[in-house]
Amino acid sequence: MAFSMALLVGLTGCAVQQTSPPPAFQAQPISGGGYSQKADNLVFILDASSSMSEAYNGVEKFALARNVVANFNQTMPDLSVQTVVRTFGHDPRVSPRNTEKIYGLSPYSRSGVAESLKKVPVAGGPSPLYAALKETIADLKGTTGEIAVVIVSDGKDMGPETLAVANALKSAYADRLCIYTVSVGDEASGRSMMNQLSSLTGCGKDVPVDTLASGAAMADFVQTVLLTEQMDSDGDGVPDNRDACPGTPRGAPVDEKGCPKDSDGDGVYDYMDLCPDTPKGTPVDKNGCPLPRASKSAEVTAAGTWIYRDVQFEVNKSELKPSAHRVLDEIVESMEAQPNLRIEVQGHTDSTGARAYNQKLSERRAQSVVDYLKKEGIAANRMSAKGYGMDQPMDTNATVEGRARNRRVEIKPLQ
């Protein structure tokens, strides 16, 4: 729409009645924390009809209405939102058309919206809101995502076709659409119309213009229209819509995705890790602590115990064979290198003899190993001896070789 600057200056100078300027406005910034964008498309519909040239509380209604859009524009954060500013009514010297799109459909630009408002400096003409709503259906064609429509008007002199076209807009965009209204004035029929419009979609609201004068109030309105509070169900500081690990325990340190941290990379989350800063590549247990390291001669069983083939016993004997000393010295070195390691020495027998006798014999065999390790300097409180008798053979008792293997001790590492 082409405008003559001389004409606009002339129109601006025509005072219909003595009014005061709108109250000064100080925008209050909206912090992004705790909120996410809910509207992908934003449409302002501004009433520029003749009834808006009337005064409301000593201020011209059109000046108040323009300020609503201007102040909303100052307040809203920089969002990726497709924006339209549309007016209706018009003094014929401003535009011969009953509705004009003065901005968009374009990506939101704060300066672009501000400049567009200068195109309609005065109000005049009839109140064809229905025409603006009808054109809005076309304006939004091809858009995707959620739509917020903000109608700023006194609601006066609107015919029944207004609600009919508003319902057509609702039908066209269904659950994507929310209609909000800002009522400028207190005329009963006008307020009724604005309430009906804002109630159509079930997600909008009507706001009296008086309540939007402060920066804080406008910030609340902008949040209502464009933003939604981010849920953080597990309280980890990462909103649910970005949380890759919902249900994180309260207080657990998390990364930017909301997943528990594992600072030492041992596979155990920090909040469960009893041994933080484990060196990279170190095998750990479920608590994040290094697994005990067996000495080089050990065979590690499926149960996690260590068996040493050279630590065996004669039939009915609990004395260590000399061949066992080298292996037991390895165990001493291993325990000295792992000062937090505690062990249970488990004694076993073959099936020769009575069960009760073998139970006692297995206990003596376990104790003989503990005594040797203690003699070599391992603290007694790091070791215990337990006998299992003949109940846990590791080989057959039907052969000499099998029975020899069953006469053994095993080392069970403890944490």
Residue, then its C-alpha position, 0 to 999 in steps of 0.5 A: m500500500a502506497f502512502s504519501m508522507a505529506l498526507l500522513v503528516g496532515l492526518t496526524g495533525c488533525a485532532v478530533q478531540q482533546t486527548s492525552p498521549p498513552p502512558a509511557f512504557q518501559a519494556q521488561p525483557i523476557s528471559g528464555g529460561g524456563y520457557s519454550q516457544k509455542a507459536d510458530n506464526l503470529v498475526f496482529i489484527l489492529d482496529a483502525s475504524s472510526s470508533m477507535s478515534e474516540a477517547y477512553n480514559g482520556v486517551e484516544k483508543f487508536a493510540l492505545a491500540r497501536n501502543v499495544v502492538a508496539n509494546f508487544n513488539q518491544t517486549m517479545p524475544d527474538l523468535s523464529v516466528q512468521t508474522v503478519v500485521r493487518t489493519f481494518g477500517h481506515d480513513p479513506r485518505v489512508s487507504p481505500r481498502n477495508t483491510e490492509k496487510i501492512y507487514g508479512l507474512s514474513p519472518y519476525s523483525r522488530s524493526g519491521v513491525a515497528e515501521s509497519l505501524k507508521k503506515v496507519p497513523v489515524a483511525g476512520g471508516p467502518s469496522p469490517l473485522y470480518a474482512a480482516l479475518k477472512e484475509t487472515i485465512a489466506d495470509l496463513k495458507g501454507t504455514t505450518g505449526e501453531i498460530a497465535v492471532v491477537i485482535v486489538s479492537d473496541g469490538k464495536d459495530m461488528g455484525p454477525e458475519t464477524l463471528a461467522v468468519a472467525n469460525a471459518l478461520k477456526s475451521a481452517y486451522a483447527d487445533r493449531l489456532c489460538i485467538y487472543t483479544v485486547s479490548v480497548g474500551d468498556e462499551a458492553s456490546g464491544r466487550s461481549m464481541m471480544n470475549q466471544l472471539s477469544s473464547l472460540t478456540g478454547c485456548g485464547k483469552d480477552v485482556p482489557v487494554d488497561t491491564l497491559a500498561s506496565g512492562a511486567a504486565m505486557a511481558d506476562f501477556v507476551q509469554t501467554v501468547l508466544l511461550t509455554e512453561q517448560m516442564d522439568s519433571d525430574g528437576d535436573g535443570v533440563p526441560d522435558n522436551r530436551d531431556a534424553c534421560p527422563g527420570t534422573p534421580r534428584g540431585a544427580p549431576v547431568d549433562e546438557k542432554g539431561c543424562p547423568k554424568d560419568s566424569d571418569g568414563d568408567g561406565v558408572y554415573d557420578y551419583m553412584d560412583l564411590c570411586p571418582d577419578t578412576p583412571k581411564g580403562t580401569p575395570v570397575d565394579k558396580n560402585g565404580c571402584p577398581l576391580p581387584r587385580a589377581s596376581k599373574s598365576a591366578e585362574v579367575t573362576a566364573a564366580g570371580t574367585w582366584i584359584y592357584r594350581d600350586v596351592q594344594f595339599e596332601v591327603n588329610k593334610s592342611e600344611l602348605k606344600p613348599s611349591a605354594h610359597r612362590v604363589l602366596d608371595e605373589i598374593v602378598e605383592s598383589m595385596e600390598a599393591q592394592p591396600n584396600l583389597r580384602i579377601e576371603v580364603q576359602g578351603h576345600t577338600d576331596s570326598t575322602g573321609a567323613r563330611a564333618y572331618n572334611q569340614k574341619l580340614s577345609e577350615r584348617r587349610a584356609q587358615s594356613v594360607v591366612d597365617y602365611l600371608k599374615k606372617e608376610g605382613i598382610a594385616a589380619n583385618r584384611m583377611s578371613a578364612k572359611g571352610y567349605g568341606m567337600d561340598q564344592p568340588m571343582d573336578t571329579n572325585a573319581t580320579v587321583e588327579g581330580r581329587a588332588r585338584n579338589r584339595r585346594v584353596e580359593i581367594k575371593p576378593l572383597q570390596 
